[in-house]
Amino acid sequence: MADGYLLDTSIASIAFDAGNRSHVEVHTRLRALGDDPIWVCSFSVGEVEYGLHVSPRIDAMRHETVRNNLHLYKVLKVDRHTGQTYGDLRGELFRAYCSTW
């Protein structure tokens, strides 16, 4: 029996985002894994948060849905707050220093 599965940021972001065109396929495959826990790293949470910060054209409801879906998965610590803080900080740095914003 496996101790679970760890999603990388690419797959996690699709799993969290019901608006992604590959969401249904990824979600179906994840459900097929059975009862073993599915994990994401807190830094993947940070990467997804960063993506939300730099995607202002995506509507607020979709952002909220992604954030709510984050909570459906177990998060490997450093901790969830580290990932959130990482995403916030990276988003602020992008806005402050990206010349095309």
Biopython code that builds the backbone (N, CA, C, O; Angstrom):
import numpy as np
from Bio.PDB.StructureBuilder import StructureBuilder

atoms = [
    (1, "MET", "N", (0.847, -1.189, 0.000)),
    (1, "MET", "CA", (0.000, 0.000, 0.000)),
    (1, "MET", "C", (0.884, 1.241, 0.000)),
    (1, "MET", "O", (1.840, 1.316, 0.771)),
    (2, "ALA", "N", (0.584, 2.198, -0.838)),
    (2, "ALA", "CA", (1.345, 3.438, -0.933)),
    (2, "ALA", "C", (0.983, 4.368, 0.212)),
    (2, "ALA", "O", (-0.103, 4.283, 0.785)),
    (3, "ASP", "N", (1.918, 5.259, 0.534)),
    (3, "ASP", "CA", (1.662, 6.275, 1.546)),
    (3, "ASP", "C", (0.934, 7.472, 0.967)),
    (3, "ASP", "O", (0.644, 8.430, 1.683)),
    (4, "GLY", "N", (0.646, 7.429, -0.284)),
    (4, "GLY", "CA", (-0.056, 8.519, -0.937)),
    (4, "GLY", "C", (0.675, 8.973, -2.184)),
    (4, "GLY", "O", (1.647, 8.361, -2.628)),
    (5, "TYR", "N", (0.177, 10.058, -2.728)),
    (5, "TYR", "CA", (0.711, 10.606, -3.965)),
    (5, "TYR", "C", (0.997, 12.080, -3.764)),
    (5, "TYR", "O", (0.226, 12.789, -3.117)),
    (6, "LEU", "N", (2.115, 12.543, -4.324)),
    (6, "LEU", "CA", (2.489, 13.946, -4.245)),
    (6, "LEU", "C", (2.317, 14.567, -5.623)),
    (6, "LEU", "O", (2.946, 14.135, -6.589)),
    (7, "LEU", "N", (1.463, 15.584, -5.710)),
    (7, "LEU", "CA", (1.237, 16.277, -6.977)),
    (7, "LEU", "C", (2.280, 17.370, -7.159)),
    (7, "LEU", "O", (2.603, 18.091, -6.215)),
    (8, "ASP", "N", (2.801, 17.490, -8.359)),
    (8, "ASP", "CA", (3.643, 18.638, -8.639)),
    (8, "ASP", "C", (2.747, 19.841, -8.926)),
    (8, "ASP", "O", (1.532, 19.700, -9.065)),
    (9, "THR", "N", (3.344, 20.997, -9.013)),
    (9, "THR", "CA", (2.573, 22.232, -9.185)),
    (9, "THR", "C", (1.743, 22.214, -10.464)),
    (9, "THR", "O", (0.617, 22.710, -10.473)),
    (10, "SER", "N", (2.275, 21.657, -11.528)),
    (10, "SER", "CA", (1.549, 21.642, -12.804)),
    (10, "SER", "C", (0.241, 20.871, -12.693)),
    (10, "SER", "O", (-0.800, 21.347, -13.144)),
    (11, "ILE", "N", (0.289, 19.692, -12.100)),
    (11, "ILE", "CA", (-0.920, 18.876, -11.968)),
    (11, "ILE", "C", (-1.827, 19.452, -10.880)),
    (11, "ILE", "O", (-3.047, 19.479, -11.038)),
    (12, "ALA", "N", (-1.236, 19.909, -9.785)),
    (12, "ALA", "CA", (-2.045, 20.484, -8.703)),
    (12, "ALA", "C", (-2.846, 21.684, -9.201)),
    (12, "ALA", "O", (-4.021, 21.825, -8.863)),
    (13, "SER", "N", (-2.228, 22.541, -9.993)),
    (13, "SER", "CA", (-2.937, 23.730, -10.460)),
    (13, "SER", "C", (-4.118, 23.361, -11.349)),
    (13, "SER", "O", (-5.136, 24.052, -11.342)),
    (14, "ILE", "N", (-3.995, 22.288, -12.108)),
    (14, "ILE", "CA", (-5.117, 21.823, -12.934)),
    (14, "ILE", "C", (-6.189, 21.207, -12.045)),
    (14, "ILE", "O", (-7.381, 21.428, -12.259)),
    (15, "ALA", "N", (-5.769, 20.437, -11.051)),
    (15, "ALA", "CA", (-6.723, 19.809, -10.132)),
    (15, "ALA", "C", (-7.522, 20.859, -9.359)),
    (15, "ALA", "O", (-8.703, 20.650, -9.081)),
    (16, "PHE", "N", (-6.904, 21.968, -9.015)),
    (16, "PHE", "CA", (-7.569, 23.025, -8.251)),
    (16, "PHE", "C", (-8.516, 23.863, -9.093)),
    (16, "PHE", "O", (-9.477, 24.428, -8.569)),
    (17, "ASP", "N", (-8.257, 23.950, -10.394)),
    (17, "ASP", "CA", (-8.938, 24.906, -11.275)),
    (17, "ASP", "C", (-9.959, 24.215, -12.175)),
    (17, "ASP", "O", (-9.609, 23.683, -13.228)),
    (18, "ALA", "N", (-11.207, 24.226, -11.759)),
    (18, "ALA", "CA", (-12.272, 23.596, -12.537)),
    (18, "ALA", "C", (-12.448, 24.271, -13.906)),
    (18, "ALA", "O", (-13.066, 23.696, -14.801)),
    (19, "GLY", "N", (-11.913, 25.475, -14.071)),
    (19, "GLY", "CA", (-11.996, 26.165, -15.348)),
    (19, "GLY", "C", (-10.920, 25.751, -16.338)),
    (19, "GLY", "O", (-10.961, 26.158, -17.499)),
    (20, "ASN", "N", (-9.966, 24.953, -15.902)),
    (20, "ASN", "CA", (-8.900, 24.492, -16.790)),
    (20, "ASN", "C", (-9.442, 23.406, -17.705)),
    (20, "ASN", "O", (-10.197, 22.541, -17.261)),
    (21, "ARG", "N", (-9.067, 23.441, -18.971)),
    (21, "ARG", "CA", (-9.625, 22.496, -19.938)),
    (21, "ARG", "C", (-9.240, 21.042, -19.647)),
    (21, "ARG", "O", (-9.898, 20.126, -20.139)),
    (22, "SER", "N", (-8.189, 20.816, -18.858)),
    (22, "SER", "CA", (-7.768, 19.452, -18.510)),
    (22, "SER", "C", (-8.249, 19.014, -17.131)),
    (22, "SER", "O", (-7.924, 17.914, -16.684)),
    (23, "HIS", "N", (-9.011, 19.856, -16.461)),
    (23, "HIS", "CA", (-9.433, 19.575, -15.087)),
    (23, "HIS", "C", (-10.186, 18.249, -14.958)),
    (23, "HIS", "O", (-9.881, 17.453, -14.070)),
    (24, "VAL", "N", (-11.144, 18.010, -15.814)),
    (24, "VAL", "CA", (-11.963, 16.797, -15.694)),
    (24, "VAL", "C", (-11.090, 15.558, -15.829)),
    (24, "VAL", "O", (-11.235, 14.613, -15.054)),
    (25, "GLU", "N", (-10.191, 15.550, -16.796)),
    (25, "GLU", "CA", (-9.311, 14.390, -16.990)),
    (25, "GLU", "C", (-8.420, 14.168, -15.760)),
    (25, "GLU", "O", (-8.298, 13.043, -15.276)),
    (26, "VAL", "N", (-7.805, 15.236, -15.259)),
    (26, "VAL", "CA", (-6.931, 15.107, -14.086)),
    (26, "VAL", "C", (-7.738, 14.682, -12.872)),
    (26, "VAL", "O", (-7.321, 13.791, -12.132)),
    (27, "HIS", "N", (-8.880, 15.303, -12.658)),
    (27, "HIS", "CA", (-9.719, 14.967, -11.509)),
    (27, "HIS", "C", (-10.167, 13.501, -11.576)),
    (27, "HIS", "O", (-10.188, 12.820, -10.551)),
    (28, "THR", "N", (-10.518, 13.019, -12.745)),
    (28, "THR", "CA", (-10.923, 11.619, -12.923)),
    (28, "THR", "C", (-9.775, 10.678, -12.565)),
    (28, "THR", "O", (-9.982, 9.679, -11.876)),
    (29, "ARG", "N", (-8.579, 10.990, -13.025)),
    (29, "ARG", "CA", (-7.422, 10.150, -12.718)),
    (29, "ARG", "C", (-7.093, 10.167, -11.231)),
    (29, "ARG", "O", (-6.718, 9.140, -10.665)),
    (30, "LEU", "N", (-7.232, 11.320, -10.599)),
    (30, "LEU", "CA", (-6.959, 11.400, -9.156)),
    (30, "LEU", "C", (-7.976, 10.583, -8.362)),
    (30, "LEU", "O", (-7.611, 9.909, -7.399)),
    (31, "ARG", "N", (-9.233, 10.637, -8.753)),
    (31, "ARG", "CA", (-10.262, 9.835, -8.070)),
    (31, "ARG", "C", (-9.992, 8.346, -8.227)),
    (31, "ARG", "O", (-10.297, 7.555, -7.334)),
    (32, "ALA", "N", (-9.419, 7.967, -9.365)),
    (32, "ALA", "CA", (-9.136, 6.554, -9.625)),
    (32, "ALA", "C", (-8.002, 6.015, -8.748)),
    (32, "ALA", "O", (-7.779, 4.806, -8.704)),
    (33, "LEU", "N", (-7.291, 6.894, -8.055)),
    (33, "LEU", "CA", (-6.194, 6.447, -7.197)),
    (33, "LEU", "C", (-6.689, 5.764, -5.933)),
    (33, "LEU", "O", (-5.909, 5.134, -5.219)),
    (34, "GLY", "N", (-7.960, 5.882, -5.658)),
    (34, "GLY", "CA", (-8.515, 5.216, -4.482)),
    (34, "GLY", "C", (-8.425, 6.073, -3.234)),
    (34, "GLY", "O", (-8.532, 7.298, -3.293)),
    (35, "ASP", "N", (-8.228, 5.411, -2.104)),
    (35, "ASP", "CA", (-8.274, 6.099, -0.813)),
    (35, "ASP", "C", (-6.923, 6.594, -0.313)),
    (35, "ASP", "O", (-6.850, 7.219, 0.745)),
    (36, "ASP", "N", (-5.857, 6.325, -1.056)),
    (36, "ASP", "CA", (-4.555, 6.822, -0.626)),
    (36, "ASP", "C", (-4.568, 8.349, -0.648)),
    (36, "ASP", "O", (-5.152, 8.952, -1.548)),
    (37, "PRO", "N", (-3.926, 8.974, 0.338)),
    (37, "PRO", "CA", (-3.945, 10.444, 0.385)),
    (37, "PRO", "C", (-3.228, 11.066, -0.805)),
    (37, "PRO", "O", (-2.264, 10.514, -1.335)),
    (38, "ILE", "N", (-3.720, 12.214, -1.202)),
    (38, "ILE", "CA", (-3.094, 13.000, -2.265)),
    (38, "ILE", "C", (-2.539, 14.253, -1.611)),
    (38, "ILE", "O", (-3.261, 15.003, -0.955)),
    (39, "TRP", "N", (-1.256, 14.463, -1.799)),
    (39, "TRP", "CA", (-0.535, 15.556, -1.160)),
    (39, "TRP", "C", (-0.107, 16.603, -2.177)),
    (39, "TRP", "O", (0.090, 16.303, -3.355)),
    (40, "VAL", "N", (0.031, 17.835, -1.702)),
    (40, "VAL", "CA", (0.720, 18.888, -2.441)),
    (40, "VAL", "C", (1.717, 19.507, -1.466)),
    (40, "VAL", "O", (1.495, 19.515, -0.255)),
    (41, "CYS", "N", (2.791, 20.013, -1.997)),
    (41, "CYS", "CA", (3.790, 20.695, -1.177)),
    (41, "CYS", "C", (3.318, 22.128, -0.936)),
    (41, "CYS", "O", (2.667, 22.727, -1.792)),
    (42, "SER", "N", (3.646, 22.665, 0.225)),
    (42, "SER", "CA", (3.241, 24.050, 0.510)),
    (42, "SER", "C", (3.821, 25.014, -0.518)),
    (42, "SER", "O", (3.243, 26.072, -0.770)),
    (43, "PHE", "N", (4.946, 24.664, -1.107)),
    (43, "PHE", "CA", (5.495, 25.547, -2.131)),
    (43, "PHE", "C", (4.678, 25.486, -3.420)),
    (43, "PHE", "O", (4.641, 26.458, -4.175)),
    (44, "SER", "N", (4.026, 24.360, -3.678)),
    (44, "SER", "CA", (3.093, 24.306, -4.810)),
    (44, "SER", "C", (1.895, 25.211, -4.530)),
    (44, "SER", "O", (1.386, 25.875, -5.433)),
    (45, "VAL", "N", (1.450, 25.230, -3.274)),
    (45, "VAL", "CA", (0.386, 26.169, -2.886)),
    (45, "VAL", "C", (0.853, 27.588, -3.180)),
    (45, "VAL", "O", (0.094, 28.401, -3.708)),
    (46, "GLY", "N", (2.101, 27.883, -2.835)),
    (46, "GLY", "CA", (2.662, 29.209, -3.117)),
    (46, "GLY", "C", (2.718, 29.513, -4.598)),
    (46, "GLY", "O", (2.427, 30.636, -5.011)),
    (47, "GLU", "N", (3.088, 28.532, -5.405)),
    (47, "GLU", "CA", (3.140, 28.736, -6.853)),
    (47, "GLU", "C", (1.752, 29.017, -7.418)),
    (47, "GLU", "O", (1.600, 29.872, -8.290)),
    (48, "VAL", "N", (0.750, 28.312, -6.935)),
    (48, "VAL", "CA", (-0.621, 28.550, -7.393)),
    (48, "VAL", "C", (-1.072, 29.936, -6.951)),
    (48, "VAL", "O", (-1.673, 30.669, -7.738)),
    (49, "GLU", "N", (-0.792, 30.308, -5.702)),
    (49, "GLU", "CA", (-1.137, 31.657, -5.226)),
    (49, "GLU", "C", (-0.458, 32.718, -6.087)),
    (49, "GLU", "O", (-1.081, 33.714, -6.457)),
    (50, "TYR", "N", (0.801, 32.507, -6.400)),
    (50, "TYR", "CA", (1.518, 33.436, -7.270)),
    (50, "TYR", "C", (0.804, 33.561, -8.612)),
    (50, "TYR", "O", (0.594, 34.665, -9.114)),
    (51, "GLY", "N", (0.434, 32.420, -9.187)),
    (51, "GLY", "CA", (-0.277, 32.441, -10.462)),
    (51, "GLY", "C", (-1.567, 33.240, -10.392)),
    (51, "GLY", "O", (-1.916, 33.949, -11.336)),
    (52, "LEU", "N", (-2.274, 33.128, -9.277)),
    (52, "LEU", "CA", (-3.508, 33.902, -9.112)),
    (52, "LEU", "C", (-3.209, 35.394, -9.016)),
    (52, "LEU", "O", (-3.956, 36.217, -9.545)),
    (53, "HIS", "N", (-2.126, 35.737, -8.345)),
    (53, "HIS", "CA", (-1.752, 37.150, -8.205)),
    (53, "HIS", "C", (-1.393, 37.790, -9.543)),
    (53, "HIS", "O", (-1.649, 38.975, -9.758)),
    (54, "VAL", "N", (-0.807, 37.014, -10.429)),
    (54, "VAL", "CA", (-0.365, 37.583, -11.705)),
    (54, "VAL", "C", (-1.349, 37.296, -12.837)),
    (54, "VAL", "O", (-1.013, 37.453, -14.011)),
    (55, "SER", "N", (-2.558, 36.877, -12.486)),
    (55, "SER", "CA", (-3.600, 36.599, -13.486)),
    (55, "SER", "C", (-4.846, 37.423, -13.194)),
    (55, "SER", "O", (-5.906, 36.865, -12.911)),
    (56, "PRO", "N", (-4.729, 38.740, -13.259)),
    (56, "PRO", "CA", (-5.871, 39.579, -12.894)),
    (56, "PRO", "C", (-7.059, 39.456, -13.849)),
    (56, "PRO", "O", (-8.173, 39.840, -13.495)),
    (57, "ARG", "N", (-6.839, 38.932, -15.038)),
    (57, "ARG", "CA", (-7.945, 38.801, -16.001)),
    (57, "ARG", "C", (-8.856, 37.619, -15.690)),
    (57, "ARG", "O", (-9.975, 37.545, -16.200)),
    (58, "ILE", "N", (-8.384, 36.699, -14.860)),
    (58, "ILE", "CA", (-9.235, 35.585, -14.444)),
    (58, "ILE", "C", (-10.191, 36.129, -13.382)),
    (58, "ILE", "O", (-9.764, 36.793, -12.438)),
    (59, "ASP", "N", (-11.471, 35.848, -13.539)),
    (59, "ASP", "CA", (-12.465, 36.454, -12.656)),
    (59, "ASP", "C", (-12.286, 36.013, -11.199)),
    (59, "ASP", "O", (-11.723, 34.956, -10.913)),
    (60, "ALA", "N", (-12.776, 36.848, -10.303)),
    (60, "ALA", "CA", (-12.610, 36.635, -8.862)),
    (60, "ALA", "C", (-13.258, 35.335, -8.396)),
    (60, "ALA", "O", (-12.748, 34.694, -7.477)),
    (61, "MET", "N", (-14.360, 34.935, -9.003)),
    (61, "MET", "CA", (-15.033, 33.689, -8.604)),
    (61, "MET", "C", (-14.143, 32.481, -8.910)),
    (61, "MET", "O", (-14.071, 31.540, -8.120)),
    (62, "ARG", "N", (-13.478, 32.514, -10.044)),
    (62, "ARG", "CA", (-12.566, 31.412, -10.384)),
    (62, "ARG", "C", (-11.392, 31.374, -9.411)),
    (62, "ARG", "O", (-10.968, 30.297, -8.991)),
    (63, "HIS", "N", (-10.865, 32.549, -9.051)),
    (63, "HIS", "CA", (-9.797, 32.610, -8.040)),
    (63, "HIS", "C", (-10.277, 31.975, -6.738)),
    (63, "HIS", "O", (-9.562, 31.176, -6.132)),
    (64, "GLU", "N", (-11.472, 32.326, -6.314)),
    (64, "GLU", "CA", (-12.024, 31.790, -5.066)),
    (64, "GLU", "C", (-12.195, 30.268, -5.140)),
    (64, "GLU", "O", (-11.901, 29.558, -4.178)),
    (65, "THR", "N", (-12.667, 29.780, -6.275)),
    (65, "THR", "CA", (-12.841, 28.339, -6.451)),
    (65, "THR", "C", (-11.509, 27.613, -6.356)),
    (65, "THR", "O", (-11.412, 26.571, -5.708)),
    (66, "VAL", "N", (-10.479, 28.160, -7.001)),
    (66, "VAL", "CA", (-9.149, 27.551, -6.929)),
    (66, "VAL", "C", (-8.686, 27.501, -5.477)),
    (66, "VAL", "O", (-8.206, 26.469, -5.010)),
    (67, "ARG", "N", (-8.831, 28.610, -4.770)),
    (67, "ARG", "CA", (-8.399, 28.639, -3.365)),
    (67, "ARG", "C", (-9.198, 27.657, -2.506)),
    (67, "ARG", "O", (-8.631, 27.020, -1.618)),
    (68, "ASN", "N", (-10.488, 27.527, -2.751)),
    (68, "ASN", "CA", (-11.291, 26.561, -1.998)),
    (68, "ASN", "C", (-10.852, 25.130, -2.303)),
    (68, "ASN", "O", (-10.798, 24.291, -1.404)),
    (69, "ASN", "N", (-10.541, 24.854, -3.559)),
    (69, "ASN", "CA", (-10.110, 23.508, -3.937)),
    (69, "ASN", "C", (-8.741, 23.151, -3.371)),
    (69, "ASN", "O", (-8.437, 21.972, -3.192)),
    (70, "LEU", "N", (-7.918, 24.147, -3.088)),
    (70, "LEU", "CA", (-6.630, 23.897, -2.445)),
    (70, "LEU", "C", (-6.817, 23.108, -1.153)),
    (70, "LEU", "O", (-5.986, 22.274, -0.796)),
    (71, "HIS", "N", (-7.907, 23.379, -0.465)),
    (71, "HIS", "CA", (-8.139, 22.771, 0.845)),
    (71, "HIS", "C", (-8.631, 21.331, 0.770)),
    (71, "HIS", "O", (-8.817, 20.692, 1.806)),
    (72, "LEU", "N", (-8.842, 20.814, -0.424)),
    (72, "LEU", "CA", (-9.273, 19.431, -0.584)),
    (72, "LEU", "C", (-8.103, 18.452, -0.521)),
    (72, "LEU", "O", (-8.307, 17.240, -0.451)),
    (73, "TYR", "N", (-6.891, 18.971, -0.545)),
    (73, "TYR", "CA", (-5.699, 18.128, -0.589)),
    (73, "TYR", "C", (-4.878, 18.321, 0.681)),
    (73, "TYR", "O", (-4.903, 19.385, 1.301)),
    (74, "LYS", "N", (-4.156, 17.277, 1.051)),
    (74, "LYS", "CA", (-3.254, 17.360, 2.198)),
    (74, "LYS", "C", (-2.022, 18.142, 1.760)),
    (74, "LYS", "O", (-1.525, 17.971, 0.647)),
    (75, "VAL", "N", (-1.538, 19.004, 2.651)),
    (75, "VAL", "CA", (-0.375, 19.830, 2.336)),
    (75, "VAL", "C", (0.815, 19.359, 3.163)),
    (75, "VAL", "O", (0.754, 19.298, 4.391)),
    (76, "LEU", "N", (1.898, 19.026, 2.463)),
    (76, "LEU", "CA", (3.132, 18.696, 3.161)),
    (76, "LEU", "C", (3.723, 19.975, 3.713)),
    (76, "LEU", "O", (3.794, 20.983, 3.010)),
    (77, "LYS", "N", (4.132, 19.945, 4.920)),
    (77, "LYS", "CA", (4.639, 21.138, 5.571)),
    (77, "LYS", "C", (6.073, 21.360, 5.164)),
    (77, "LYS", "O", (6.820, 20.382, 5.156)),
    (78, "VAL", "N", (6.496, 22.451, 4.852)),
    (78, "VAL", "CA", (6.955, 23.532, 5.667)),
    (78, "VAL", "C", (5.675, 23.965, 6.398)),
    (78, "VAL", "O", (5.568, 23.654, 7.584)),
    (79, "ASP", "N", (4.745, 24.622, 5.824)),
    (79, "ASP", "CA", (3.369, 24.721, 6.269)),
    (79, "ASP", "C", (2.568, 25.541, 5.271)),
    (79, "ASP", "O", (3.136, 26.203, 4.402)),
    (80, "ARG", "N", (1.245, 25.494, 5.399)),
    (80, "ARG", "CA", (0.354, 26.179, 4.463)),
    (80, "ARG", "C", (0.618, 27.679, 4.461)),
    (80, "ARG", "O", (0.548, 28.323, 3.414)),
    (81, "HIS", "N", (0.922, 28.237, 5.631)),
    (81, "HIS", "CA", (1.166, 29.681, 5.715)),
    (81, "HIS", "C", (2.421, 30.078, 4.944)),
    (81, "HIS", "O", (2.489, 31.165, 4.371)),
    (82, "THR", "N", (3.400, 29.198, 4.935)),
    (82, "THR", "CA", (4.614, 29.466, 4.161)),
    (82, "THR", "C", (4.269, 29.577, 2.678)),
    (82, "THR", "O", (4.738, 30.486, 1.993)),
    (83, "GLY", "N", (3.454, 28.656, 2.189)),
    (83, "GLY", "CA", (3.048, 28.705, 0.784)),
    (83, "GLY", "C", (2.258, 29.953, 0.458)),
    (83, "GLY", "O", (2.493, 30.581, -0.574)),
    (84, "GLN", "N", (1.323, 30.325, 1.322)),
    (84, "GLN", "CA", (0.522, 31.533, 1.117)),
    (84, "GLN", "C", (1.426, 32.762, 1.112)),
    (84, "GLN", "O", (1.321, 33.614, 0.229)),
    (85, "THR", "N", (2.309, 32.848, 2.095)),
    (85, "THR", "CA", (3.219, 33.987, 2.191)),
    (85, "THR", "C", (4.132, 34.052, 0.975)),
    (85, "THR", "O", (4.390, 35.129, 0.437)),
    (86, "TYR", "N", (4.617, 32.895, 0.548)),
    (86, "TYR", "CA", (5.465, 32.832, -0.644)),
    (86, "TYR", "C", (4.720, 33.381, -1.862)),
    (86, "TYR", "O", (5.268, 34.191, -2.609)),
    (87, "GLY", "N", (3.486, 32.948, -2.062)),
    (87, "GLY", "CA", (2.700, 33.420, -3.197)),
    (87, "GLY", "C", (2.423, 34.911, -3.123)),
    (87, "GLY", "O", (2.525, 35.617, -4.127)),
    (88, "ASP", "N", (2.072, 35.393, -1.931)),
    (88, "ASP", "CA", (1.819, 36.822, -1.744)),
    (88, "ASP", "C", (3.070, 37.640, -2.066)),
    (88, "ASP", "O", (3.017, 38.626, -2.802)),
    (89, "LEU", "N", (4.188, 37.209, -1.501)),
    (89, "LEU", "CA", (5.437, 37.930, -1.706)),
    (89, "LEU", "C", (5.856, 37.910, -3.172)),
    (89, "LEU", "O", (6.249, 38.936, -3.727)),
    (90, "ARG", "N", (5.772, 36.754, -3.787)),
    (90, "ARG", "CA", (6.163, 36.665, -5.201)),
    (90, "ARG", "C", (5.251, 37.523, -6.074)),
    (90, "ARG", "O", (5.715, 38.157, -7.021)),
    (91, "GLY", "N", (3.957, 37.545, -5.759)),
    (91, "GLY", "CA", (3.030, 38.393, -6.502)),
    (91, "GLY", "C", (3.341, 39.870, -6.347)),
    (91, "GLY", "O", (3.299, 40.625, -7.318)),
    (92, "GLU", "N", (3.655, 40.285, -5.115)),
    (92, "GLU", "CA", (4.014, 41.689, -4.873)),
    (92, "GLU", "C", (5.295, 42.070, -5.616)),
    (92, "GLU", "O", (5.387, 43.153, -6.195)),
    (93, "LEU", "N", (6.274, 41.178, -5.595)),
    (93, "LEU", "CA", (7.515, 41.446, -6.321)),
    (93, "LEU", "C", (7.273, 41.563, -7.821)),
    (93, "LEU", "O", (7.861, 42.415, -8.487)),
    (94, "PHE", "N", (6.415, 40.712, -8.342)),
    (94, "PHE", "CA", (6.082, 40.774, -9.768)),
    (94, "PHE", "C", (5.453, 42.127, -10.092)),
    (94, "PHE", "O", (5.859, 42.796, -11.041)),
    (95, "ARG", "N", (4.462, 42.524, -9.299)),
    (95, "ARG", "CA", (3.792, 43.804, -9.560)),
    (95, "ARG", "C", (4.746, 44.984, -9.427)),
    (95, "ARG", "O", (4.646, 45.956, -10.176)),
    (96, "ALA", "N", (5.671, 44.900, -8.471)),
    (96, "ALA", "CA", (6.595, 46.009, -8.234)),
    (96, "ALA", "C", (7.667, 46.138, -9.316)),
    (96, "ALA", "O", (8.101, 47.247, -9.628)),
    (97, "TYR", "N", (8.093, 45.016, -9.887)),
    (97, "TYR", "CA", (9.270, 45.064, -10.761)),
    (97, "TYR", "C", (9.055, 44.583, -12.187)),
    (97, "TYR", "O", (9.986, 44.640, -12.991)),
    (98, "CYS", "N", (7.887, 44.123, -12.522)),
    (98, "CYS", "CA", (7.644, 43.669, -13.891)),
    (98, "CYS", "C", (7.207, 44.857, -14.728)),
    (98, "CYS", "O", (6.190, 45.488, -14.440)),
    (99, "SER", "N", (7.965, 45.156, -15.751)),
    (99, "SER", "CA", (7.696, 46.357, -16.545)),
    (99, "SER", "C", (6.467, 46.224, -17.440)),
    (99, "SER", "O", (5.980, 47.231, -17.954)),
    (100, "THR", "N", (5.946, 45.000, -17.642)),
    (100, "THR", "CA", (4.800, 44.827, -18.530)),
    (100, "THR", "C", (3.491, 44.720, -17.762)),
    (100, "THR", "O", (2.456, 44.467, -18.379)),
    (101, "TRP", "N", (3.488, 44.900, -16.466)),
    (101, "TRP", "CA", (2.275, 44.776, -15.664)),
    (101, "TRP", "C", (1.363, 45.855, -16.015)),
    (101, "TRP", "O", (0.269, 45.945, -15.457)),
]
sb = StructureBuilder()
sb.init_structure("model")
sb.init_model(0)
sb.init_chain("A")
sb.init_seg("    ")
for serial, (resi, resn, name, xyz) in enumerate(atoms, 1):
    if name == "N":
        sb.init_residue(resn, " ", resi, " ")
    sb.init_atom(name, np.array(xyz, "f"), 0.0, 1.0, " ", f" {name:<3s}", serial, name[0])
structure = sb.get_structure()
